[in-house]
């Protein structure tokens, strides 16, 4: 894909950039809440609606299939029509998906809702990431993206702990999902306010943030270098471990470690809660010290012992959860901003969309695989050992992610690298 930019690089004031961050993050907060609202509801789907663990896994797979269908074209849409239109369109679709999930009690109906959510949610994340990459590149980009992730994960924390916050809604599976659909309205509101801000920036500062695309050449779309593909490999393996684990974590904690549903919800919520505070600190740190590839290797390594401790150790369950929290904070703080240093700005939408496309493949397969594995080994409260094969799958993904990060670190130590190992912040 050949993209020609005609924009003048006239920068808006700092308060304008941080306003952009605030309202993009509002959309992401709602997006994450709608997605993760299903976590504390999963035990009710088993007890009230008779869902199997394979069916619960397939709810994520439906989301992933939708994302796979829309992501590449979504990235091209973002690069062609611009971020201000894209974020509004995808925010509306994501909110609509949340409503559908709450309205359909059957497995097929709920899969349709998750499918619609996937059509909007993942391109929305790509649009938001592209926006920040363009507004904050070389200006505390890691910190800005970390703040965005923290606010988004506040949505996950709120969803995970909804059983403790609004426990009266959990007399049935539907009320908490209707609440999530209501929160989805903030997704549309955040997108609309951002679109207004970008429009004002274009008029006042002559800042054309939308990439200008005059010709699409499909074979050029995949012409990214080796370091980019190593980042993609880490992204796929990391999120294929983290996201499916979070979907089943409540059930695993209850069945394997005999905790209450409320405690399980709290423990699962510790992952995004830890990341809320730690991710900005890690992002700010790497902006000033560099060493991105090395720290990615360290963060990916933490996945491996975390899952094995859940499987085998008789330690307090919060300890492996805390280790997962470190990994969940460190890796994303570096992973997503690194793409902006590896890829030309005019291709960021496509690069992020392609990376997220690959992520969805791994995530969708793993969600189905874990649910099926748990069913094959009859995992339940009466057979807690049946969860161990699935936890080994998660640990294996951690090993593969660590290898991707390690090879990236070796590549970036060579002369004429992209500078992931060096300081990049500008004052």
SEDO-275302 format. One record per residue (C-alpha): residue in three letters; residue number from 1; x, y, z. Coordinates in steps of 0.1 Angstrom, whole numbers. Example, Ala and Ser with C-alpha at 12.3 -4.5 7.8 and 13.67 -1.06 7.14 Angstrom:
<atoms>
+---------+-----+-------+-------+-------+
| residuo | num |     u |     v |     w |
+---------+-----+-------+-------+-------+
|     Ala |   1 |   123 |   -45 |    78 |
|     Ser |   2 |   137 |   -11 |    71 |
+---------+-----+-------+-------+-------+
</atoms>
This chain:
<atoms>
+---------+-----+-------+-------+-------+
| residuo | num |     u |     v |     w |
+---------+-----+-------+-------+-------+
|     Unk |   1 |     0 |     0 |     0 |
|     Unk |   2 |    15 |    33 |   -10 |
|     Unk |   3 |     4 |    63 |    11 |
|     Unk |   4 |    13 |    99 |     5 |
|     Unk |   5 |     9 |   124 |    32 |
|     Unk |   6 |     4 |   161 |    24 |
|     Unk |   7 |    -1 |   174 |    59 |
|     Unk |   8 |    19 |   201 |    76 |
|     Unk |   9 |    35 |   192 |   109 |
|     Unk |  10 |    20 |   220 |   130 |
|     Unk |  11 |    16 |   208 |   166 |
|     Unk |  12 |   -14 |   217 |   188 |
|     Unk |  13 |    -7 |   227 |   224 |
|     Unk |  14 |    -1 |   201 |   251 |
|     Unk |  15 |   -35 |   205 |   267 |
|     Unk |  16 |   -51 |   197 |   234 |
|     Unk |  17 |   -32 |   165 |   231 |
|     Unk |  18 |   -41 |   154 |   266 |
|     Unk |  19 |   -77 |   162 |   260 |
|     Unk |  20 |   -75 |   138 |   230 |
|     Unk |  21 |   -61 |   112 |   253 |
|     Unk |  22 |   -89 |   117 |   278 |
|     Unk |  23 |  -118 |   112 |   254 |
|     Unk |  24 |  -102 |    84 |   234 |
|     Unk |  25 |   -96 |    67 |   268 |
|     Unk |  26 |  -133 |    72 |   277 |
|     Unk |  27 |  -143 |    52 |   246 |
|     Unk |  28 |  -118 |    25 |   255 |
|     Unk |  29 |  -130 |    23 |   291 |
|     Unk |  30 |  -165 |    15 |   279 |
|     Unk |  31 |  -152 |    -9 |   253 |
|     Unk |  32 |  -132 |   -29 |   278 |
|     Unk |  33 |  -162 |   -29 |   303 |
|     Unk |  34 |  -185 |   -43 |   277 |
|     Unk |  35 |  -160 |   -70 |   267 |
|     Unk |  36 |  -151 |   -81 |   302 |
|     Unk |  37 |  -186 |   -79 |   317 |
|     Unk |  38 |  -189 |  -116 |   307 |
|     Unk |  39 |  -162 |  -128 |   331 |
|     Unk |  40 |  -182 |  -127 |   364 |
|     Unk |  41 |  -213 |  -139 |   345 |
|     Unk |  42 |  -197 |  -171 |   332 |
|     Unk |  43 |  -206 |  -192 |   363 |
|     Unk |  44 |  -242 |  -181 |   359 |
|     Unk |  45 |  -241 |  -191 |   322 |
|     Unk |  46 |  -231 |  -226 |   334 |
|     Unk |  47 |  -257 |  -229 |   362 |
|     Unk |  48 |  -287 |  -210 |   346 |
|     Unk |  49 |  -283 |  -215 |   309 |
|     Unk |  50 |  -264 |  -249 |   309 |
|     Unk |  51 |  -235 |  -236 |   289 |
|     Unk |  52 |  -205 |  -260 |   287 |
|     Unk |  53 |  -169 |  -247 |   290 |
|     Unk |  54 |  -165 |  -253 |   253 |
|     Unk |  55 |  -195 |  -231 |   246 |
|     Unk |  56 |  -181 |  -204 |   269 |
|     Unk |  57 |  -148 |  -205 |   249 |
|     Unk |  58 |  -167 |  -203 |   217 |
|     Unk |  59 |  -182 |  -170 |   228 |
|     Unk |  60 |  -147 |  -155 |   225 |
|     Unk |  61 |  -141 |  -174 |   193 |
|     Unk |  62 |  -172 |  -157 |   177 |
|     Unk |  63 |  -157 |  -123 |   188 |
|     Unk |  64 |  -124 |  -133 |   173 |
|     Unk |  65 |  -139 |  -145 |   140 |
|     Unk |  66 |  -156 |  -112 |   136 |
|     Unk |  67 |  -124 |   -93 |   143 |
|     Unk |  68 |  -105 |  -114 |   117 |
|     Unk |  69 |  -131 |  -106 |    91 |
|     Unk |  70 |  -131 |   -68 |    97 |
|     Unk |  71 |   -96 |   -60 |   110 |
|     Unk |  72 |   -75 |   -57 |    78 |
|     Unk |  73 |  -102 |   -38 |    60 |
|     Unk |  74 |  -107 |   -18 |    92 |
|     Unk |  75 |   -71 |    -7 |    92 |
|     Unk |  76 |   -74 |     3 |    56 |
|     Unk |  77 |  -106 |    23 |    64 |
|     Unk |  78 |   -87 |    41 |    92 |
|     Unk |  79 |   -59 |    50 |    69 |
|     Unk |  80 |   -83 |    61 |    41 |
|     Unk |  81 |  -112 |    79 |    58 |
|     Unk |  82 |   -92 |    91 |    89 |
|     Unk |  83 |   -94 |    84 |   126 |
|     Unk |  84 |  -122 |   109 |   135 |
|     Unk |  85 |  -148 |    91 |   113 |
|     Unk |  86 |  -134 |    56 |   121 |
|     Unk |  87 |  -136 |    59 |   159 |
|     Unk |  88 |  -173 |    70 |   158 |
|     Unk |  89 |  -183 |    42 |   134 |
|     Unk |  90 |  -166 |    14 |   153 |
|     Unk |  91 |  -177 |    28 |   187 |
|     Unk |  92 |  -213 |    26 |   176 |
|     Unk |  93 |  -210 |   -10 |   164 |
|     Unk |  94 |  -192 |   -20 |   196 |
|     Unk |  95 |  -220 |    -5 |   218 |
|     Unk |  96 |  -246 |   -23 |   196 |
|     Unk |  97 |  -228 |   -56 |   202 |
|     Unk |  98 |  -230 |   -51 |   240 |
|     Unk |  99 |  -268 |   -46 |   237 |
|     Unk | 100 |  -272 |   -78 |   216 |
|     Unk | 101 |  -253 |   -98 |   242 |
|     Unk | 102 |  -276 |   -88 |   269 |
|     Unk | 103 |  -308 |   -95 |   250 |
|     Unk | 104 |  -302 |  -131 |   237 |
|     Unk | 105 |  -303 |  -160 |   263 |
|     Unk | 106 |  -294 |  -187 |   238 |
|     Unk | 107 |  -258 |  -197 |   230 |
|     Unk | 108 |  -263 |  -189 |   193 |
|     Unk | 109 |  -279 |  -156 |   201 |
|     Unk | 110 |  -251 |  -146 |   225 |
|     Unk | 111 |  -225 |  -157 |   199 |
|     Unk | 112 |  -242 |  -133 |   175 |
|     Unk | 113 |  -239 |  -105 |   201 |
|     Unk | 114 |  -202 |  -113 |   206 |
|     Unk | 115 |  -197 |  -113 |   168 |
|     Unk | 116 |  -212 |   -78 |   165 |
|     Unk | 117 |  -190 |   -67 |   194 |
|     Unk | 118 |  -159 |   -80 |   176 |
|     Unk | 119 |  -168 |   -61 |   144 |
|     Unk | 120 |  -167 |   -29 |   164 |
|     Unk | 121 |  -144 |   -34 |   193 |
|     Unk | 122 |  -112 |   -45 |   178 |
|     Unk | 123 |  -111 |   -19 |   149 |
|     Unk | 124 |  -120 |     7 |   176 |
|     Unk | 125 |   -89 |    -3 |   195 |
|     Unk | 126 |   -68 |     0 |   163 |
|     Unk | 127 |   -83 |    34 |   157 |
|     Unk | 128 |   -75 |    45 |   192 |
|     Unk | 129 |   -40 |    32 |   191 |
|     Unk | 130 |   -34 |    49 |   157 |
|     Unk | 131 |   -47 |    82 |   171 |
|     Unk | 132 |   -23 |    81 |   200 |
|     Unk | 133 |     6 |    70 |   177 |
|     Unk | 134 |     0 |   101 |   156 |
|     Unk | 135 |    -5 |   126 |   184 |
|     Unk | 136 |    22 |   115 |   208 |
|     Unk | 137 |    50 |    99 |   186 |
|     Unk | 138 |    84 |   109 |   201 |
|     Unk | 139 |    65 |   128 |   228 |
|     Unk | 140 |    60 |   104 |   257 |
|     Unk | 141 |    43 |    80 |   235 |
|     Unk | 142 |    48 |    50 |   258 |
|     Unk | 143 |    34 |    70 |   287 |
|     Unk | 144 |     4 |    83 |   268 |
|     Unk | 145 |    -5 |    48 |   256 |
|     Unk | 146 |     0 |    34 |   291 |
|     Unk | 147 |   -24 |    60 |   305 |
|     Unk | 148 |   -49 |    50 |   278 |
|     Unk | 149 |   -45 |    13 |   287 |
|     Unk | 150 |   -49 |    22 |   324 |
|     Unk | 151 |   -82 |    40 |   318 |
|     Unk | 152 |   -93 |    12 |   295 |
|     Unk | 153 |   -84 |   -14 |   322 |
|     Unk | 154 |  -104 |     5 |   347 |
|     Unk | 155 |  -133 |    -6 |   326 |
|     Unk | 156 |  -121 |   -42 |   330 |
|     Unk | 157 |  -116 |   -38 |   368 |
|     Unk | 158 |  -151 |   -24 |   371 |
|     Unk | 159 |  -165 |   -52 |   350 |
|     Unk | 160 |  -146 |   -79 |   369 |
|     Unk | 161 |  -157 |   -65 |   403 |
|     Unk | 162 |  -193 |   -58 |   393 |
|     Unk | 163 |  -203 |   -89 |   413 |
|     Unk | 164 |  -189 |   -71 |   444 |
|     Unk | 165 |  -201 |   -36 |   434 |
|     Unk | 166 |  -236 |   -43 |   423 |
|     Unk | 167 |  -241 |   -78 |   437 |
|     Unk | 168 |  -279 |   -74 |   437 |
|     Unk | 169 |  -278 |   -77 |   399 |
|     Unk | 170 |  -263 |  -111 |   400 |
|     Unk | 171 |  -295 |  -129 |   408 |
|     Unk | 172 |  -296 |  -138 |   371 |
|     Unk | 173 |  -273 |  -137 |   341 |
|     Unk | 174 |  -291 |  -108 |   323 |
|     Unk | 175 |  -291 |   -78 |   346 |
|     Unk | 176 |  -253 |   -74 |   347 |
|     Unk | 177 |  -251 |   -76 |   309 |
|     Unk | 178 |  -278 |   -50 |   306 |
|     Unk | 179 |  -257 |   -27 |   328 |
|     Unk | 180 |  -227 |   -34 |   305 |
|     Unk | 181 |  -249 |   -24 |   275 |
|     Unk | 182 |  -257 |     9 |   292 |
|     Unk | 183 |  -220 |    16 |   299 |
|     Unk | 184 |  -214 |    11 |   261 |
|     Unk | 185 |  -231 |    44 |   255 |
|     Unk | 186 |  -199 |    61 |   268 |
|     Unk | 187 |  -180 |    44 |   240 |
|     Unk | 188 |  -200 |    64 |   214 |
|     Unk | 189 |  -198 |    96 |   235 |
|     Unk | 190 |  -160 |    94 |   237 |
|     Unk | 191 |  -157 |    88 |   200 |
|     Unk | 192 |  -179 |   117 |   191 |
|     Unk | 193 |  -160 |   142 |   214 |
|     Unk | 194 |  -127 |   130 |   199 |
|     Unk | 195 |  -140 |   136 |   164 |
|     Unk | 196 |  -150 |   172 |   174 |
|     Unk | 197 |  -115 |   178 |   188 |
|     Unk | 198 |   -97 |   165 |   157 |
|     Unk | 199 |  -120 |   186 |   135 |
|     Unk | 200 |  -111 |   217 |   156 |
|     Unk | 201 |   -74 |   208 |   154 |
|     Unk | 202 |   -75 |   206 |   116 |
|     Unk | 203 |   -92 |   240 |   113 |
|     Unk | 204 |   -72 |   259 |   139 |
|     Unk | 205 |   -38 |   243 |   135 |
|     Unk | 206 |   -40 |   231 |    99 |
|     Unk | 207 |   -31 |   197 |   112 |
|     Unk | 208 |   -43 |   169 |    89 |
|     Unk | 209 |   -42 |   139 |   112 |
|     Unk | 210 |   -60 |   116 |    87 |
|     Unk | 211 |   -35 |    99 |    64 |
|     Unk | 212 |   -41 |   107 |    28 |
|     Unk | 213 |   -41 |    75 |     7 |
|     Unk | 214 |   -41 |    77 |   -31 |
|     Unk | 215 |   -34 |    41 |   -41 |
|     Unk | 216 |   -37 |     6 |   -26 |
|     Unk | 217 |   -12 |   -20 |   -35 |
|     Unk | 218 |   -21 |   -52 |   -16 |
|     Unk | 219 |    13 |   -68 |   -19 |
|     Unk | 220 |    29 |   -38 |    -2 |
|     Unk | 221 |     6 |   -41 |    28 |
|     Unk | 222 |    26 |   -70 |    43 |
|     Unk | 223 |    61 |   -55 |    36 |
|     Unk | 224 |    71 |   -50 |    72 |
|     Unk | 225 |   105 |   -59 |    85 |
|     Unk | 226 |   116 |   -88 |   108 |
|     Unk | 227 |   114 |   -67 |   140 |
|     Unk | 228 |    78 |   -59 |   133 |
|     Unk | 229 |    69 |   -96 |   128 |
|     Unk | 230 |    87 |  -105 |   160 |
|     Unk | 231 |    65 |   -79 |   178 |
|     Unk | 232 |    35 |   -95 |   161 |
|     Unk | 233 |    47 |  -130 |   173 |
|     Unk | 234 |    49 |  -117 |   209 |
|     Unk | 235 |    15 |  -100 |   206 |
|     Unk | 236 |    -1 |  -132 |   194 |
|     Unk | 237 |    14 |  -155 |   221 |
|     Unk | 238 |    10 |  -131 |   250 |
|     Unk | 239 |   -26 |  -122 |   244 |
|     Unk | 240 |   -35 |  -158 |   235 |
|     Unk | 241 |   -24 |  -167 |   270 |
|     Unk | 242 |   -38 |  -137 |   289 |
|     Unk | 243 |   -72 |  -132 |   275 |
|     Unk | 244 |   -85 |  -168 |   274 |
|     Unk | 245 |   -71 |  -173 |   309 |
|     Unk | 246 |   -91 |  -143 |   322 |
|     Unk | 247 |  -122 |  -157 |   306 |
|     Unk | 248 |  -118 |  -190 |   325 |
|     Unk | 249 |  -100 |  -176 |   356 |
|     Unk | 250 |  -131 |  -173 |   377 |
|     Unk | 251 |  -141 |  -209 |   371 |
|     Unk | 252 |  -105 |  -221 |   377 |
|     Unk | 253 |  -101 |  -202 |   409 |
|     Unk | 254 |  -134 |  -215 |   423 |
|     Unk | 255 |  -129 |  -251 |   412 |
|     Unk | 256 |   -91 |  -255 |   418 |
|     Unk | 257 |   -85 |  -232 |   448 |
|     Unk | 258 |  -119 |  -233 |   465 |
|     Unk | 259 |  -125 |  -196 |   467 |
|     Unk | 260 |  -159 |  -179 |   466 |
|     Unk | 261 |  -173 |  -164 |   434 |
|     Unk | 262 |  -168 |  -130 |   449 |
|     Unk | 263 |  -132 |  -137 |   457 |
|     Unk | 264 |  -126 |  -152 |   423 |
|     Unk | 265 |  -140 |  -121 |   406 |
|     Unk | 266 |  -117 |   -99 |   428 |
|     Unk | 267 |   -86 |  -120 |   420 |
|     Unk | 268 |   -94 |  -119 |   382 |
|     Unk | 269 |   -99 |   -81 |   386 |
|     Unk | 270 |   -64 |   -78 |   402 |
|     Unk | 271 |   -48 |   -82 |   367 |
|     Unk | 272 |   -62 |   -51 |   351 |
|     Unk | 273 |   -62 |   -33 |   385 |
|     Unk | 274 |   -24 |   -39 |   389 |
|     Unk | 275 |   -19 |   -28 |   352 |
|     Unk | 276 |   -39 |     4 |   358 |
|     Unk | 277 |   -12 |    17 |   381 |
|     Unk | 278 |    19 |    -1 |   369 |
|     Unk | 279 |    15 |     3 |   331 |
|     Unk | 280 |    19 |    41 |   331 |
|     Unk | 281 |    50 |    38 |   354 |
|     Unk | 282 |    65 |    12 |   331 |
|     Unk | 283 |    57 |    33 |   300 |
|     Unk | 284 |    72 |    65 |   315 |
|     Unk | 285 |   103 |    45 |   325 |
|     Unk | 286 |   110 |    31 |   290 |
|     Unk | 287 |   105 |    65 |   275 |
|     Unk | 288 |   135 |    76 |   295 |
|     Unk | 289 |   157 |    45 |   297 |
|     Unk | 290 |   149 |    27 |   265 |
|     Unk | 291 |   157 |   -11 |   267 |
|     Unk | 292 |   123 |   -19 |   253 |
|     Unk | 293 |   132 |   -53 |   237 |
|     Unk | 294 |   150 |   -64 |   268 |
|     Unk | 295 |   121 |   -55 |   291 |
|     Unk | 296 |    97 |   -72 |   268 |
|     Unk | 297 |   117 |  -104 |   273 |
|     Unk | 298 |   115 |  -101 |   310 |
|     Unk | 299 |    78 |   -94 |   309 |
|     Unk | 300 |    70 |  -124 |   287 |
|     Unk | 301 |    91 |  -146 |   310 |
|     Unk | 302 |    68 |  -139 |   340 |
|     Unk | 303 |    40 |  -157 |   322 |
|     Unk | 304 |    56 |  -191 |   324 |
|     Unk | 305 |    60 |  -196 |   362 |
|     Unk | 306 |    27 |  -178 |   368 |
|     Unk | 307 |     5 |  -204 |   351 |
|     Unk | 308 |    26 |  -233 |   365 |
|     Unk | 309 |    21 |  -219 |   401 |
|     Unk | 310 |   -16 |  -218 |   395 |
|     Unk | 311 |   -15 |  -255 |   384 |
|     Unk | 312 |     8 |  -270 |   410 |
|     Unk | 313 |    18 |  -248 |   439 |
|     Unk | 314 |     0 |  -246 |   473 |
|     Unk | 315 |     9 |  -210 |   476 |
|     Unk | 316 |   -17 |  -183 |   482 |
|     Unk | 317 |   -34 |  -178 |   449 |
|     Unk | 318 |   -27 |  -141 |   449 |
|     Unk | 319 |    10 |  -147 |   444 |
|     Unk | 320 |     8 |  -161 |   408 |
|     Unk | 321 |   -19 |  -136 |   401 |
|     Unk | 322 |     5 |  -108 |   411 |
|     Unk | 323 |    32 |  -122 |   388 |
|     Unk | 324 |     7 |  -122 |   359 |
|     Unk | 325 |    -2 |   -86 |   369 |
|     Unk | 326 |    35 |   -76 |   364 |
|     Unk | 327 |    36 |   -92 |   330 |
|     Unk | 328 |     2 |   -78 |   320 |
|     Unk | 329 |    15 |   -43 |   330 |
|     Unk | 330 |    50 |   -44 |   315 |
|     Unk | 331 |    45 |   -61 |   281 |
|     Unk | 332 |    16 |   -39 |   268 |
|     Unk | 333 |    33 |    -7 |   280 |
|     Unk | 334 |    61 |   -14 |   256 |
|     Unk | 335 |    45 |   -37 |   229 |
|     Unk | 336 |    21 |   -12 |   213 |
|     Unk | 337 |    42 |    19 |   213 |
|     Unk | 338 |    71 |     0 |   197 |
|     Unk | 339 |    51 |    -4 |   165 |
|     Unk | 340 |    51 |    34 |   161 |
|     Unk | 341 |    90 |    33 |   161 |
|     Unk | 342 |    91 |     3 |   136 |
|     Unk | 343 |    66 |    15 |   111 |
|     Unk | 344 |    61 |    47 |    91 |
|     Unk | 345 |    33 |    69 |   105 |
|     Unk | 346 |    13 |    67 |    73 |
|     Unk | 347 |    10 |    30 |    76 |
|     Unk | 348 |     2 |    28 |   114 |
|     Unk | 349 |   -34 |    20 |   109 |
|     Unk | 350 |   -26 |   -10 |    86 |
|     Unk | 351 |     3 |   -21 |   109 |
|     Unk | 352 |   -18 |   -21 |   140 |
|     Unk | 353 |   -47 |   -38 |   122 |
|     Unk | 354 |   -25 |   -65 |   108 |
|     Unk | 355 |   -10 |   -71 |   142 |
|     Unk | 356 |   -44 |   -73 |   159 |
|     Unk | 357 |   -56 |   -95 |   131 |
|     Unk | 358 |   -29 |  -121 |   139 |
|     Unk | 359 |   -36 |  -117 |   176 |
|     Unk | 360 |   -72 |  -126 |   170 |
|     Unk | 361 |   -63 |  -158 |   153 |
|     Unk | 362 |   -42 |  -170 |   182 |
|     Unk | 363 |   -67 |  -158 |   208 |
|     Unk | 364 |   -97 |  -174 |   190 |
|     Unk | 365 |   -80 |  -208 |   186 |
|     Unk | 366 |   -68 |  -208 |   222 |
|     Unk | 367 |  -102 |  -199 |   237 |
|     Unk | 368 |  -118 |  -228 |   219 |
|     Unk | 369 |   -88 |  -251 |   227 |
|     Unk | 370 |   -88 |  -243 |   264 |
|     Unk | 371 |  -126 |  -248 |   267 |
|     Unk | 372 |  -124 |  -281 |   248 |
|     Unk | 373 |   -94 |  -293 |   267 |
|     Unk | 374 |  -112 |  -286 |   300 |
|     Unk | 375 |  -142 |  -306 |   288 |
|     Unk | 376 |  -120 |  -335 |   275 |
|     Unk | 377 |  -103 |  -338 |   308 |
|     Unk | 378 |  -136 |  -334 |   327 |
|     Unk | 379 |  -123 |  -303 |   346 |
|     Unk | 380 |  -146 |  -294 |   374 |
|     Unk | 381 |  -147 |  -288 |   411 |
|     Unk | 382 |  -148 |  -326 |   415 |
|     Unk | 383 |  -118 |  -330 |   392 |
|     Unk | 384 |   -96 |  -300 |   397 |
|     Unk | 385 |   -66 |  -317 |   381 |
|     Unk | 386 |   -85 |  -316 |   348 |
|     Unk | 387 |   -75 |  -279 |   345 |
|     Unk | 388 |   -38 |  -287 |   345 |
|     Unk | 389 |   -34 |  -295 |   307 |
|     Unk | 390 |   -50 |  -262 |   299 |
|     Unk | 391 |   -26 |  -243 |   322 |
|     Unk | 392 |     3 |  -260 |   304 |
|     Unk | 393 |   -10 |  -247 |   272 |
|     Unk | 394 |    -9 |  -212 |   287 |
|     Unk | 395 |    27 |  -217 |   300 |
|     Unk | 396 |    38 |  -230 |   265 |
|     Unk | 397 |    25 |  -198 |   250 |
|     Unk | 398 |    46 |  -179 |   275 |
|     Unk | 399 |    77 |  -197 |   264 |
|     Unk | 400 |    70 |  -189 |   227 |
|     Unk | 401 |    64 |  -152 |   236 |
|     Unk | 402 |    96 |  -150 |   255 |
|     Unk | 403 |   115 |  -164 |   225 |
|     Unk | 404 |   100 |  -138 |   202 |
|     Unk | 405 |   110 |  -110 |   226 |
|     Unk | 406 |   145 |  -124 |   230 |
|     Unk | 407 |   151 |  -125 |   192 |
|     Unk | 408 |   138 |   -90 |   189 |
|     Unk | 409 |   163 |   -79 |   216 |
|     Unk | 410 |   191 |   -95 |   196 |
|     Unk | 411 |   180 |   -78 |   164 |
|     Unk | 412 |   178 |   -44 |   181 |
|     Unk | 413 |   213 |   -46 |   195 |
|     Unk | 414 |   227 |   -46 |   160 |
|     Unk | 415 |   239 |   -14 |   143 |
|     Unk | 416 |   213 |     7 |   124 |
|     Unk | 417 |   184 |    -8 |   145 |
|     Unk | 418 |   152 |    11 |   151 |
|     Unk | 419 |   163 |    24 |   184 |
|     Unk | 420 |   140 |     3 |   207 |
|     Unk | 421 |   169 |    -1 |   230 |
|     Unk | 422 |   177 |    36 |   232 |
|     Unk | 423 |   160 |    67 |   248 |
|     Unk | 424 |   135 |    83 |   225 |
|     Unk | 425 |   116 |   109 |   246 |
|     Unk | 426 |   118 |   145 |   234 |
|     Unk | 427 |   111 |   175 |   255 |
+---------+-----+-------+-------+-------+
</atoms>
